[in-house]
Amino acid sequence: MSQNDSQAILSVQRLSIEFGAKRVVDDLSFALYPRQTLCIAGESGSGKSLTSLAIMGLLPKQAHTPSGAIVFENRDLLSLAERERQQLRGKDIGMIFQEPMTSLNPLMTVGQQLAETLRRHEPLSRQAIAKRCREMLEAVRMPQVEKRLTQYPHELSGGMRQRVMIAMAMLCRPKVLIADEPTTALDVTIQAQILELMRELQQQYGTSLLLITHDMGVVAEMADQVVVMNQGRVEEQAPVRQLFATPQAAYTQKLLAAVPVLGSAGIPEDLSQQPALLEVRNLSVRFALRSGWFEAGKNVHAVENLNFDLRAGETLGLVGESGCGKSTTGKALMNMLAYEGSVKLLGQELNGLHGDALQRVRRDVQMVFQDPYAALNPRKTIFELVGEPLLIHDRLPNAPRRERVAQLLHQVGLPADAMARYPHQFSGGQRQRICIARALALNPKLIIADESVSALDVSVQAQVLELLEQLREEQGLSYLFISHDMAVVERICHRVAVMYGGQIVEIGRRDQVLHNPQHAYTKRLLSAVPLPDVERKRDFKSLLQEFRTPSPIKELGFVAPVQQFVQVSEEHAVAT
């Protein structure tokens, strides 16, 4: 149905939102038509989520709407009493929030939460409610529905929790579904599955979808119309094909240019003649399992017999989905947890080091974590945080330490006067730059970057990747770059190792692994990457079929069979 021969089901007209005197959404207008998907795209702080909360009547108490209207089926939602809004919420307008764990009640089972939503809006019998809940969980392709209904949110994976949220939002067959960053924290294949489910449910129930995202790949896959927002204002509004083919606003052009596109990088620099900086042999990490009577005497085999080398000046990407053992590997290399096997840095064995010997090695191996806010002590100034390694390792007095911190901040593109400020006074991208400055303080040889750009907006992400690459060239650094984002890995890495079920299943140059994948799991990962190109839309239906990951829980004394590799070509090996 075209826009011309139908009436908008939801229209936002010249909406403004203010917090006190500060205007955070300014004069926003758009219309959503039946069965249409409209994407609101933009970076953090652009006002996307506040717009969705205003539609749902869930704005915080400090916020107010000085002007504008939100019209749903000829009624202005802003003029409705709270009781009338409650009748609409969940029934006619459903919402999927970004973080399912904070949106689901941890004290209620999945079945209880789904039933509560139905009881509020529809006069159904207990049997009819149970039947509808089962049907909706089946509609979102939830495995083992009967079991899931009796489980609590913490017992489900991130992808399953998001399926519960979608099922809950769709229970009353709403006319409009608002999805606020519904795939941001999810692995690439889970993201693809959730997008495909939303597409299927939209077709099945005729729902209009308002999708809020900062991922232009998701926009290209899902949108009919796009509204691009920046700092509370609309920069551009257009049909999706037009927006990607001929973006008019400078901000839209910048946003699209910053998106890493899988397949756009050529053959990487050949570093095969460089000496090995890090040699990892038969690295295994196990955790004793203490949950429940039946699990006693078992281990979680988080990482199993990992073997790889990292050369001087090289960036090796370690990719895979949540739970595959990437971050555990990074922490083991930092000696942050106990492991079996051998890890050598420039020929020196790191396993078993303690005290002063370990501290000396830590000069050469530093880590940049995923969440910069959690990694920085909020009570300390930037001078104290970045200068801390210089105080611990070199006992540098105040004046030379201040000079070195100023130099480090300059290296990562921050002014020297940032030293006097605290972490909360910086944006996410700036905080990540501060973490990188701290990691550089002791001139390390190796930096382990654990999902270090996954929480950043696309333009900030591009800046941080450029900074990492520049520092590598200038200082001869090596990186172990842990990520689940294949396009980012292609942008920065020389070689790629794919992890699955605690083991490496494919390793080689980035062009070999990403453009000629051999392992079924690598192919699955790559097929799930949404492309910011409306002419190359992906069919995610095949990803809805379950891909069984072997259980990491093993009996005590279990010995994993030695993994066999086939050499596909020089440097490219795949597990059989």
C-alpha positions in Angstrom: 0.0 0.0 0.0 1.5 3.3 -1.0 1.5 6.4 1.1 -0.7 8.2 -1.4 -3.6 5.8 -1.0 -3.5 5.4 2.8 -3.7 7.5 5.8 -0.8 7.7 8.3 -1.4 5.5 11.3 1.0 7.5 13.4 2.3 11.0 12.7 4.6 13.2 14.8 4.0 16.9 14.1 6.5 19.6 15.0 7.4 17.8 18.3 9.9 19.5 20.7 11.1 18.0 23.9 12.9 19.9 26.6 14.8 19.1 29.9 14.5 22.4 31.8 15.7 25.1 29.4 17.7 22.6 27.3 15.9 21.5 24.0 16.9 18.0 23.1 14.4 17.4 20.3 13.5 20.3 18.1 10.6 20.6 15.7 10.5 16.9 14.7 7.9 15.7 12.1 7.4 12.4 10.3 4.6 10.0 9.4 4.3 6.2 9.6 2.0 4.4 7.2 0.3 1.0 7.5 2.7 -2.0 7.0 5.6 0.4 6.5 9.0 0.4 8.2 10.3 3.8 9.1 13.8 4.0 10.5 15.0 6.9 12.7 18.8 6.8 12.3 21.5 8.9 14.1 24.2 8.8 16.7 24.0 8.8 20.5 22.4 12.0 21.8 20.4 12.7 18.6 17.0 12.4 20.3 16.0 9.1 18.7 15.1 7.2 21.9 13.4 10.2 23.6 11.1 10.5 20.5 10.1 6.8 21.0 9.5 7.4 24.8 7.4 10.5 24.0 5.2 8.4 21.7 4.7 5.8 24.4 4.1 8.4 27.1 7.2 7.3 29.0 9.3 10.4 29.1 11.1 11.0 32.4 9.4 13.5 34.8 12.0 16.2 34.2 11.1 16.3 30.5 8.2 18.2 28.9 6.9 18.8 25.4 6.4 22.6 24.9 5.0 22.1 21.4 3.9 19.6 18.8 1.5 16.7 18.5 1.7 12.9 18.3 -1.4 11.7 16.4 -2.4 8.0 16.4 -5.6 7.1 14.7 -6.8 10.7 14.8 -6.1 11.1 18.6 -3.3 13.3 19.9 -1.4 11.1 22.4 0.0 14.1 24.2 -3.5 15.2 25.3 -4.6 11.8 26.6 -5.0 11.1 30.3 -2.6 8.5 31.8 -5.4 5.9 32.0 -6.1 6.2 28.3 -2.4 5.9 27.5 -2.2 2.7 29.5 -5.0 1.2 27.4 -3.0 2.0 24.2 0.4 0.9 25.5 1.0 -2.7 24.8 -2.3 -3.2 23.0 -2.3 -0.8 20.0 1.3 0.4 20.3 4.0 -2.1 21.4 7.6 -1.4 22.2 10.8 -3.4 22.2 13.5 -1.8 24.4 17.3 -1.8 23.8 18.3 -3.8 26.9 15.9 -6.8 27.5 17.5 -7.7 30.9 16.4 -4.3 32.4 13.0 -4.5 30.7 12.0 -7.9 32.0 11.1 -8.6 35.7 13.8 -10.8 37.2 11.4 -12.2 39.8 8.8 -13.5 37.3 9.0 -16.4 34.9 8.7 -15.7 31.1 5.2 -17.3 31.2 4.0 -15.1 34.0 5.2 -11.9 32.3 3.6 -12.8 29.0 0.3 -13.7 30.7 0.3 -10.4 32.7 0.5 -8.4 29.4 -2.5 -10.3 28.0 -4.6 -10.1 31.2 -4.2 -6.3 31.2 -5.6 -5.8 27.8 -7.8 -8.8 26.8 -10.6 -10.6 28.6 -9.4 -14.2 27.9 -9.6 -17.3 30.0 -6.5 -18.8 31.6 -6.3 -21.6 28.9 -6.7 -19.0 26.1 -3.9 -16.9 27.6 -1.6 -19.9 27.9 -2.3 -20.9 24.3 -1.6 -17.4 23.0 1.6 -17.2 24.9 2.8 -20.5 23.5 1.8 -19.5 20.0 3.6 -16.2 20.2 6.9 -17.8 21.5 6.6 -20.3 18.6 6.1 -17.3 16.2 9.4 -15.8 17.4 11.1 -19.2 16.8 11.9 -19.8 20.5 13.3 -23.3 21.0 11.7 -25.6 23.7 8.8 -23.3 24.3 7.3 -25.2 27.3 10.6 -25.1 29.1 11.2 -21.4 28.4 7.7 -20.4 29.8 8.9 -21.7 33.3 12.3 -20.0 33.2 13.4 -16.7 34.6 15.1 -14.0 32.4 18.6 -14.6 33.8 18.4 -18.3 32.6 18.1 -17.2 29.0 20.7 -15.9 26.5 20.6 -12.3 25.2 19.1 -13.4 21.9 16.4 -15.4 23.7 15.6 -12.5 26.1 15.1 -10.3 23.1 12.8 -12.9 21.5 10.7 -12.8 24.7 10.5 -9.0 24.5 9.3 -9.2 20.8 6.8 -11.9 21.8 5.5 -9.7 24.6 5.3 -6.6 22.4 3.4 -8.6 19.7 1.0 -10.5 22.0 -1.9 -8.1 21.5 -1.2 -7.7 17.8 -0.4 -4.0 18.0 -0.9 -1.7 15.0 2.5 0.0 15.6 5.6 -1.7 17.0 8.4 0.6 18.2 11.8 -1.1 18.3 14.5 1.0 20.0 18.0 -0.3 19.1 16.6 -3.9 19.4 19.8 -5.6 18.1 22.6 -3.3 19.4 24.0 -5.6 22.1 23.6 -8.8 20.1 25.9 -10.9 18.1 25.8 -10.6 14.4 23.8 -13.9 13.7 21.4 -13.2 16.6 20.9 -9.7 15.2 20.1 -11.1 11.8 17.6 -13.6 13.3 15.9 -10.8 15.3 15.6 -8.6 12.1 14.2 -11.5 10.1 11.7 -12.3 12.9 10.5 -8.7 13.0 10.1 -8.8 9.2 8.1 -12.0 9.4 5.8 -10.8 12.2 5.2 -7.5 10.3 4.0 -9.4 7.3 2.0 -11.9 9.3 0.1 -9.3 11.5 0.3 -6.2 9.2 2.1 -4.2 11.8 3.8 -0.8 11.1 7.3 -0.7 12.4 9.2 2.3 13.8 12.8 1.2 14.1 15.4 3.2 15.9 19.0 2.5 15.2 22.5 3.9 14.6 23.5 1.0 12.3 23.2 2.0 8.7 23.4 -1.7 7.7 20.2 -2.4 9.6 18.6 0.7 8.0 19.5 -0.6 4.5 18.0 -4.0 5.3 14.8 -3.0 7.0 13.7 0.6 6.1 11.1 1.9 3.6 11.5 5.5 4.8 14.4 7.0 6.8 14.6 10.0 9.1 18.2 11.0 9.9 18.6 12.9 13.2 21.5 14.8 14.7 21.5 16.6 18.0 17.7 16.7 18.2 17.1 18.0 14.7 16.1 16.3 11.4 19.0 16.4 9.0 17.3 14.5 6.2 14.1 12.5 5.5 13.8 10.3 2.4 12.9 6.9 1.0 15.7 4.4 1.8 16.9 4.0 -1.8 17.1 7.7 -2.4 18.9 8.3 0.9 21.6 5.7 0.1 22.0 6.7 -3.6 22.0 10.5 -3.2 22.2 11.6 0.4 21.7 15.4 0.5 22.7 16.5 4.0 26.4 16.7 4.8 25.8 14.9 8.1 24.1 11.9 6.3 27.1 11.8 3.8 29.5 11.7 6.7 27.5 9.0 8.5 27.4 6.8 5.5 31.1 7.4 4.7 32.1 6.3 8.2 30.3 2.9 8.0 32.8 0.0 7.6 31.6 -2.0 4.6 32.5 -5.7 4.5 34.3 -6.5 1.3 35.8 -3.0 0.8 39.3 -3.7 2.1 42.0 -5.1 -0.2 44.9 -7.5 0.5 46.6 -6.5 3.8 50.3 -5.7 4.2 52.4 -8.9 4.2 54.0 -9.3 7.6 54.8 -13.0 7.3 58.5 -12.3 7.6 58.2 -10.4 10.8 59.4 -12.3 14.0 56.7 -13.7 16.4 56.0 -11.3 19.3 53.5 -13.6 21.0 53.5 -17.4 20.7 50.4 -19.2 22.1 50.5 -23.0 22.4 47.7 -25.4 23.7 46.1 -22.6 25.7 43.1 -24.0 27.8 41.0 -22.3 30.4 38.6 -24.2 32.6 36.3 -23.1 35.4 34.9 -25.4 38.1 31.1 -25.5 38.0 29.4 -25.0 41.3 25.8 -24.4 40.3 23.4 -27.1 41.3 23.6 -30.6 42.7 23.8 -32.4 39.3 26.6 -30.2 38.0 29.0 -30.9 40.8 32.3 -32.4 39.6 32.1 -30.8 36.2 34.2 -28.1 34.5 33.3 -25.3 32.0 35.8 -25.7 29.2 35.8 -22.0 28.1 38.9 -22.2 25.9 40.3 -25.4 24.5 43.9 -26.0 23.0 44.3 -22.6 21.3 47.4 -22.2 19.1 48.4 -19.0 17.2 51.3 -16.6 16.8 51.1 -12.8 16.7 53.9 -11.0 14.8 55.6 -7.8 15.6 53.6 -4.8 14.1 50.6 -7.0 13.3 46.9 -6.8 14.2 45.3 -10.2 14.6 41.5 -10.2 14.8 39.9 -12.8 17.1 36.3 -13.0 16.1 33.2 -15.1 17.1 30.0 -14.8 19.0 29.4 -14.3 22.8 30.5 -17.3 24.8 33.0 -18.5 22.2 36.0 -17.7 24.5 37.4 -14.5 22.9 37.4 -12.4 26.0 38.6 -15.3 28.2 41.6 -15.7 25.9 42.4 -12.0 26.2 42.3 -12.2 30.0 44.4 -15.4 30.1 47.1 -13.6 28.0 47.1 -10.8 30.6 47.5 -13.4 33.4 44.2 -12.2 34.8 43.0 -15.8 35.3 44.6 -19.2 35.6 45.2 -21.3 32.4 47.0 -24.3 31.1 49.5 -24.3 28.2 52.2 -21.9 27.1 52.2 -18.2 26.3 55.5 -16.7 25.3 56.2 -13.0 24.8 59.4 -12.4 22.9 60.5 -15.9 24.0 59.7 -15.4 27.7 57.2 -17.8 29.2 54.3 -15.9 30.9 52.4 -18.8 32.5 53.2 -19.0 36.2 54.7 -15.5 36.6 53.9 -13.7 39.8 54.8 -10.6 41.7 57.6 -8.4 40.3 58.2 -10.7 37.3 54.6 -10.4 36.3 54.6 -6.6 36.8 57.6 -6.3 34.5 55.8 -8.1 31.8 52.7 -6.0 32.2 54.7 -3.1 30.9 54.8 -4.8 27.6 51.2 -6.1 27.5 48.3 -3.7 28.1 44.5 -4.1 27.6 41.7 -1.7 26.4 38.3 -2.9 27.6 34.9 -2.8 25.9 33.2 -0.4 28.3 35.4 2.7 28.9 33.1 4.1 31.6 33.4 0.9 33.7 37.2 0.8 33.1 37.8 4.4 34.5 37.5 5.2 38.2 34.9 8.0 38.3 36.5 9.5 41.5 39.9 10.1 39.8 40.9 12.8 37.4 42.2 12.0 33.9 45.7 13.0 35.1 45.5 10.4 37.9 44.0 7.7 35.6 46.4 8.1 32.7 49.4 8.7 35.0 48.7 5.8 37.3 50.9 3.2 35.3 53.8 5.8 35.4 53.4 6.0 39.1 53.2 2.2 39.7 56.0 1.1 37.3 58.3 4.1 37.1 57.5 6.0 40.3 57.7 9.2 38.2 57.5 12.5 40.2 54.5 14.8 39.6 56.1 17.3 37.1 57.5 14.8 34.6 54.4 12.6 35.0 52.2 15.6 34.1 54.3 16.3 31.1 54.1 12.6 29.9 50.3 12.6 30.4 49.9 15.7 28.4 51.9 14.1 25.6 49.8 10.9 25.8 46.5 12.9 25.6 47.9 14.8 22.6 48.7 11.4 20.9 45.1 10.4 21.2 43.7 13.7 20.1 42.7 15.2 23.4 43.8 18.6 24.8 46.2 18.8 27.8 43.6 20.6 29.9 41.5 17.4 29.9 43.8 16.3 32.7 41.9 18.2 35.3 38.5 16.7 34.4 36.7 13.5 35.4 35.5 10.6 33.2 31.8 11.6 33.3 32.7 14.9 31.6 33.6 13.1 28.4 31.7 11.4 25.6 32.0 7.6 25.0 34.5 8.1 22.2 36.6 10.4 24.3 36.6 8.0 27.2 37.8 5.2 25.0 40.7 7.6 23.8 41.6 8.1 27.5 41.7 4.3 28.0 44.0 4.0 24.9 46.2 6.8 26.3 46.5 4.9 29.6 47.4 1.7 27.8 50.1 3.5 25.9 51.7 5.1 29.0 54.5 2.5 29.4 55.2 2.1 25.6 53.9 -1.5 25.5 54.7 -3.9 22.6 51.2 -5.5 22.6 47.7 -4.1 23.2 44.8 -6.5 23.7 41.7 -4.6 22.5 38.6 -6.4 23.8 35.5 -5.2 21.8 37.1 -1.7 22.2 34.9 0.0 19.6 31.6 -2.0 19.7 29.8 0.5 22.0 30.8 3.5 19.9 28.8 5.4 17.3 29.9 4.8 13.7 31.8 8.1 13.2 33.5 7.9 16.6 34.3 4.2 15.9 36.0 5.3 12.6 38.1 7.9 14.4 39.2 5.4 17.1 40.1 2.7 14.5 42.1 5.4 12.6 43.9 6.3 15.8 44.8 2.6 16.6 46.2 2.1 13.1 48.2 5.4 13.3 49.7 4.4 16.6 50.6 0.9 15.3 52.5 2.5 12.4 54.2 5.1 14.5 55.2 2.9 17.5 55.4 -0.6 15.9 52.6 -1.9 18.2 50.9 -5.2 17.8 47.2 -5.7 18.6 45.1 -8.7 19.4 41.8 -7.2 18.3 38.8 -9.1 19.8 35.5 -8.4 18.1 32.2 -9.8 16.8 32.0 -7.1 14.1 33.3 -8.6 10.9 33.4 -5.2 9.0 35.4 -3.6 11.7 37.8 -6.5 11.8 38.3 -6.3 8.0 39.1 -2.6 8.4 41.9 -2.9 10.9 43.3 -6.5 11.0 46.1 -8.2 8.9 45.0 -11.7 9.9 41.8 -13.2 11.4 41.2 -16.1 13.7 37.6 -17.4 14.0 36.6 -18.9 17.4 33.7 -21.2 17.9 33.0 -23.3 21.0 36.3 -22.3 22.7 38.5 -23.3 19.7 39.9 -21.7 16.6 38.1 -23.1 13.6 39.7 -21.0 10.8 42.7 -18.7 10.6 44.4 -16.8 7.8 45.0 -13.4 6.2 41.9 -11.2 6.4 41.2 -11.5 2.6 41.5 -15.3 2.8 39.1 -15.8 5.7 36.6 -13.0 4.9 36.5 -13.4 1.1 37.0 -17.2 0.9 35.6 -18.7 4.1 35.9 -22.4 4.4 34.4 -23.4 7.7 30.6 -23.6 8.0 30.6 -21.3 11.1 32.7 -18.6 9.3 30.3 -18.7 6.4 27.3 -18.3 8.8 28.9 -15.4 10.5 29.6 -13.6 7.2 26.2 -14.2 5.8 24.6 -12.5 8.8 26.4 -9.1 8.4 23.9 -6.5 7.3 25.3 -4.4 4.4 24.7 -0.6 4.2 23.6 -1.1 0.5 20.0 -1.3 -0.5 20.9 -3.2 -3.7 22.5 -6.1 -1.7 19.8 -7.0 0.9 20.5 -10.3 2.7 18.1 -13.2 3.1 18.4 -14.1 6.8 15.8 -16.9 6.8 18.4 -19.6 6.8 19.9 -18.2 10.0 16.6 -18.9 11.9 17.6 -22.6 11.7 19.5 -23.5 14.9 23.3 -23.9 14.7 24.2 -26.1 17.6 27.1 -25.0 19.7 28.7 -27.9 21.6 28.2 -27.6 25.4 31.3 -26.3 27.2 30.3 -28.3 30.4 32.4 -31.5 30.6 33.0 -34.2 33.2 36.2 -33.9 35.3 39.1 -35.5 33.5 37.6 -34.9 30.0 40.4 -34.6 27.4 39.4 -32.8 24.1 40.5 -34.5 20.9 43.3 -32.8 19.2 41.9 -30.5 16.5 43.1 -31.3 13.0 43.6 -28.5 10.4 43.7 -28.6 6.6 46.0 -26.0 4.9 43.8 -24.3 2.3 46.6 -22.1 1.1 49.7 -20.5 2.5 48.7 -19.1 6.0 45.1 -20.1 5.6 44.0 -23.1 7.7 40.6 -24.5 8.6 39.6 -27.1 11.2 38.2 -30.3 9.9 
